[in-house]
Amino acid sequence: MKINTILFDLDGTLINTNDLIIESFLHTLNYYYPNQYKREDVLSFIGPPLIDTFQSIDEERVEEMVARYRKFNHEQHDALVKEYDTVYETVKALHENGFNLGIVTTKIRSTVNMGLKLTRMDAFFDVVVTLDDVENAKPHPEPIFKALKQLDAMPEEAIMVGDNHHDIEAGKNAGTKTAGVAWSIKGEEYIRSYHPDYLLKKMSDLLVIFGVK
């Protein structure tokens, strides 16, 4: 069956928020645990919902840690975020060629809207499913099923594109095709190890895969 629907993760896939996320974690953790965390220590925190990460660190202070993280994250957002190479042109071309486009992310909606507006991609996406919209985050298939329902698309007509194992596993769990991005901050071999159907060296590879001129 022909693919007509493309679902994207946001952070680390469409937009480079890695520095923002890392700095937000370090800002927060260094407040509570001075000099205990370095950059490499927080890489594994990229991907899962914030609440899960902070719960694993300190169950008693989850809400205040999340609040501190988000305050810093929002204040520094526009200074530290930009889209990856060829992303804007690719998403624009897919939109113009009639593909259903959606975002499926573990971020909250307010932060997602900031990223889309900053990179001028907000006009291209028909559906945005955020952490606020679901009970179960990726790798559970619920967010993907929700996006597909809103787009009136079937899993076998869709592909999930992401930089993290949560994205690839969510796609497999939902029955879509999957594409991993080689620019994952955790490395190309990391994303390759989850056996996505496609590995993208740059986002414009999607145009070649789907025959878009």
Long-range contacts (C-beta under 8 A, 24 or more apart in sequence): 1-154, 1-156, 1-157, 2-157, 3-157, 3-158, 3-159, 3-177, 3-210, 4-98, 4-99, 4-100, 4-153, 4-157, 4-158, 5-99, 5-100, 5-101, 5-102, 5-148, 5-151, 5-153, 5-157, 5-158, 5-159, 6-94, 6-99, 6-100, 6-101, 6-102, 6-158, 6-159, 6-161, 6-206, 7-101, 7-102, 7-103, 7-104, 7-144, 7-147, 7-148, 7-158, 7-159, 7-160, 7-161, 7-171, 7-176, 8-91, 8-101, 8-102, 8-103, 8-104, 8-160, 8-161, 8-162, 9-103, 9-104, 9-105, 9-138, 9-160, 9-161, 9-162, 9-163, 9-164, 9-167, 10-103, 10-105, 10-107, 10-112, 10-115, 10-116, 11-46, 11-105, 11-107, 11-115, 11-163, 12-46, 12-47, 12-162, 12-163, 12-164, 12-181, 12-183, 12-184, 12-185, 13-84, 13-161, 13-162, 13-163, 13-167, 13-181, 14-83, 14-84, 14-87, 14-91, 14-103, 14-119, 14-121, 14-203, 15-81, 15-82, 15-83, 15-84, 15-87, 15-115, 15-119, 16-81, 16-82, 16-83, 16-84, 17-80, 17-81, 17-115, 18-46, 18-185, 19-80, 20-73, 20-76, 20-77, 20-80, 20-81, 21-45, 21-46, 21-73, 22-46, 23-72, 23-76, 23-80, 24-69, 24-70, 24-72, 24-73, 24-76, 25-53, 25-69, 27-68, 27-69, 27-72, 28-65, 28-68, 28-69, 28-72, 29-57, 31-68, 32-58, 32-61, 32-65, 43-185, 43-186, 46-164, 46-185, 46-186, 47-106, 47-164, 47-165, 47-166, 48-106, 48-137, 48-166, 49-106, 49-131, 49-137, 52-137, 70-108, 70-111, 73-111, 74-110, 74-111, 74-114, 77-111, 77-114, 77-115, 77-118, 78-114, 78-118, 81-114, 81-115, 81-118, 81-119, 82-119, 83-119, 83-121, 84-181, 84-183, 84-202, 84-203, 85-202, 85-203, 86-202, 86-203, 86-204, 87-119, 87-121, 87-203, 88-119, 88-120, 88-121, 89-204, 90-203, 90-204, 90-206, 90-207, 91-121, 91-124, 91-203, 92-124, 93-207, 93-212, 94-124, 94-206, 94-207, 94-210, 94-212, 95-123, 95-124, 97-212, 99-210, 100-126, 100-127, 100-151, 100-153, 100-158, 101-125, 101-126, 101-127, 102-126, 102-127, 102-128, 102-129, 102-147, 102-150, 102-151, 103-127, 103-128, 103-129, 103-147, 104-129, 104-138, 104-143, 104-144, 104-147, 104-160, 104-167, 104-170, 105-129, 105-130, 105-131, 106-131, 106-137, 106-138, 106-166, 107-131, 108-132, 109-133, 126-150, 126-151, 127-151, 137-166, 138-166, 138-167, 138-169, 138-170, 139-165, 139-166, 139-167, 139-169, 139-170, 139-173, 140-170, 140-173, 141-170, 141-173, 141-174, 141-175, 143-170, 144-170, 144-171, 144-173, 144-174, 144-176, 145-174, 148-174, 148-176, 159-197, 159-198, 161-200, 161-206, 163-191, 164-191, 165-190, 165-191, 165-194, 168-194, 168-195, 168-196, 169-194, 171-196, 179-206, 179-209
